[in-house]
Amino acid sequence: MESLQNSADHHTSIPIPNSPPTHQNPTNHPEPPPTTTILRTLKKNLAIRSKWAELNGAMGDLGTYIPIVLALTLSQDLNLGTTLIFTGIYNIITGAIYGVPMPVQPMKSIAAVAISSPDFGVPEIMAAGICTGGALMVLGVTGLMQLIYKLIPLSVVRGIQLSQGLAFALTAVKYVRKAQNFSKPKSDLGGRDWVGLDGLILAISCACFIVIVNGAGETEESAEEQGNCESGNRVLKRVRKVISSLPSAFLVFALGLVLGFIRKPKMVHDITFGPSPIEIVKISRRAWKTGFLKGTIPQLPLSLLNSVIAVCKLSSDLFPGRKEFTAGSVSVTVGAMNLVGCWFGAMPCCHGAGGLAGQYRFGGRSGSCVAILGLVKLGLGLVLGGSLVVILREFPVGVLGVLLLFAGIELAIAARDMRSKEDAFVMLVVCSVSLVGSGAAVGFVCGVVVHLLLKLRKLAA
């Protein structure tokens, strides 16, 4: 019933720009003032369709967010309090603008360079974020991003999504199987124990719990399943309804927090209250050069493909009844986030198809999902500041891996619509090249070349 209501909302709330007045209503009503239109749009985009579902969906992106932020905080002394405040504001604004669970994620390539290079400090990180944001802003404002979005074949985009999803899933399995130290580039510390507050049994139990509650991530029951429920035991039907309504990701994350305090009760004495001081980062000429060469150049292709193009494609797949937003607007918001926050030491951010898939997987359906997450981040940043790292350091990594696993699988599943063998071939070429360490940019180039060669072969036949 909820899904039918959502569908009805989608079809009745889509604005039609410049539509002529209908003949059924001869009275010409004056157009509402811009302020009223904006308020209506905000109300629609931030509408909470289901409190538990939206809250649960907000947890779907933490499997990616927490490890990277924690690693940068421990290895490069990133200002965690400032990052929480700015990313919280970003979440609220993007939720209000787009009306879908648009994620705010760390720029992964820049983070990887910072974690693996001791000389790539906070000034270099911020310089890389500002340069990347500036490039995306230019592409969005000039309309070039929208042109790129229209020219790139869907099979190539699906290959990027598949590779990113599988990369997340493989990383998640590593988190579950191996002990980790996020402050070091090679963080594997050997096999994880079976028992304990961060053991394999705990992680496997959390994974099984999510599968029981959410299944394969389907949002609607098939007609056959509905018929079986109607003809079956009413008690079993009620039990199934109660189980499927549980906020699985939220409960798993809450369990992780509780276990973190049990693992180290004395950490309450290390927690201080109040926001971290926000200061403008001083970036030297050398930091600009290093940040651009080591950070921006490898990050920009990934941001183009996964943070803008793949996000737009995935959003149109997950929310087919809603008004699509343009690749240009997404590029502008990514650029604006970094052109503002990086000057104050906030982690370079982007949107990401993996985060969108993860939040959708756990129930996020509107902008309220990320707005709730943004309010939580903002509150934590103002109340606890940088001392929150004390809590995150004790969070069970295996549990975090479980959340990341389902986010990665949901992103990879988007590639299932490649029906023709030709499209599947291109997709798998992109995925294979991207996964072996060449990166998404090389995989993208290979995919485009293969796509063009197949088209030429058809013309020559």
Secondary structure by P-SEA (a helix, b strand, c coil): caaaaaaaaaaacccccccccccccccccccccaaaaaaaaaaaaaccccaaaaaaaaaccccccaaaaaaaaaacccaaaaaaaaaaaaaaaaaaccccbbbbbcaaaaaaaaaacccccaaaaaaaaaaaaaaaaaaaaaaaaaaaaaaccaaaaaaaaaaaaaaaaaaaaaaacbbbcccccccccccccccccccaaaaaaaaaaaaaacccccccccaaaaaaaaaccaaaaaaaaaaaacaaaaaaaaaaaaaaaaacccccccccccccbbbbbbbcaaaaaaaaaccaaaaaaaaaccccaaaaaaaaaaccccccccaaaaaaaaaaaaaccccccccbbbbcaaaaaaaaaaccccaaaaaaaaaaaaaaaaaccccaaaaaaaccaaaaaaaaaaaaaaaaacccccccaaaaaaaaaaaaaaaacccaaaaaaaaaaaaaaaaaaaaac
